[in-house]
């Protein structure tokens, strides 16, 4: 009986780690299991958590960001984020599949965030200049 509960818990942890790894890999542009520290907030939000900037900074302090490079390695991010999601799941006291976003929804959110960030970086000058007389 205890073994089946332990196996179920291991399966939940494996599923959480899989989702975190998939989200992390979307932002890993070079494929070297690192992301820019500025992308961590987007990764966390794409996993269904919506921390404020102070909470993101607190999480980064736990991860031990490599000082000179400004990058976060998956090996450091995975255990911390797994604990956050497990704690959130426990607090929610609901079914795991209901509390996490589905893979397709996760992909759509990350796709939207990436394109929005890219659009904002490149197309700021094409936004229409409005005046009060236009309204």
N, C-alpha and C positions, 0 to 999 in steps of 0.2 A: 504494500500500500504506500509506504513512504518512498519507495523507488519510483512509482508511477508519478507521484507528486513532484519528485525531484526531476524526472524526465520531462514533465510538462513545463516546469520552470526553466529548464535548460532550453527547451524549444522556444519559449517566449523570449529568452535572452538572445538566442540565435536569430530570431526574426527581427528583433529590435536592432541588433548589430548589422544585419543585412540591409535594413532600411537606412541606417545611418551611413553605412559605406556607400550605398547607391547615391544618396544625397551629396556626400562628400565628393564622389567621383565626378559629378556634374560640374563642380567648380574647380576641379583639378585639371587645369588647362595643359600642363606639361606631362601628366601621367606619372608623376613621381611621388604620389601620395602626400602632397603638400598643397595647401591653399593659402592665399593671402589672408592675413589676419582680419582684414576689412570685410571678407566674405563670410565670416563665421556667423554673423547675425542673420544673413540670408539663409544659410544652411539650417540654422536652428528654427527659423520661422517656417521653412519649407517642411519641417518635420512636425508641424502643428503646434509648436510652442511659440508664444509671443512675448518674449521678455523685453523690458525696456533697456536702454543703453547701459545703465548701471549694472543690471543683471548680466548682460552680455560681458561686460568688463570683469565682473566677479567670476564668471565662468572661464574667461581667458586667464585670469590669475591662477585658477586651479590647473589649467592645462600646461602652464609653464612655457609660454611662447618663447621661441628662440629669439634672443634679443637683436642680434645684428641683421638678420634676414627679414624679419617681419612675417614669417610663414609659420603655419601650424601643421604639424605632421599628423596623419591619420592615427598612428599608434598612440599618440598622446590625447587626441580628441575622442577616440572611440570609447575608452572606459569611462571618461567623465560624462559624456553625453548619454551613454547607456544608463548610468546611474540616475541621471536627471529624468530620463523617460520612464525608468522603472519607478522612481519616486512619484512621478506625476500619475502614473497608472495606479499606483497604490492609493494615492490621495483621491483620485477620481472614483475609485472603487466600482469600476464598471468593466465591461467586457473589453479586452485588448483590441479586438478588431473594430469596435465602435469608437475607441478613443484615438486611434491612429488613422491617418488619412490613407486611402487606398493608393496603390502604386500609380495608377493613371492620374489620380488627382494630384499626387505628389509631383509627378513629372510635369503636369500642366502648370502648377504653381511655380516650380523652379524655372520652367521655360519662360513664363511671364516675367518673373523677376530678372532673369538674365537679359531678356530683350528690352525691358524697361530701362535697366541700367545702361545698356549699350545705346539705346535711343537717346537717353538723357545726356550721355557723354558726347554724342556726335551731332545731335540735332537741336541743340539749344538755340542756335541762331535762326532756325526756321519757324520758331513759334511766332504766331501773329502778335504784332504789337497792337494792343487795344487801348483805346482812350475812353473816357467817360461818354463821349459823343457817339461811340459805336454801340453803346448799350441801350 
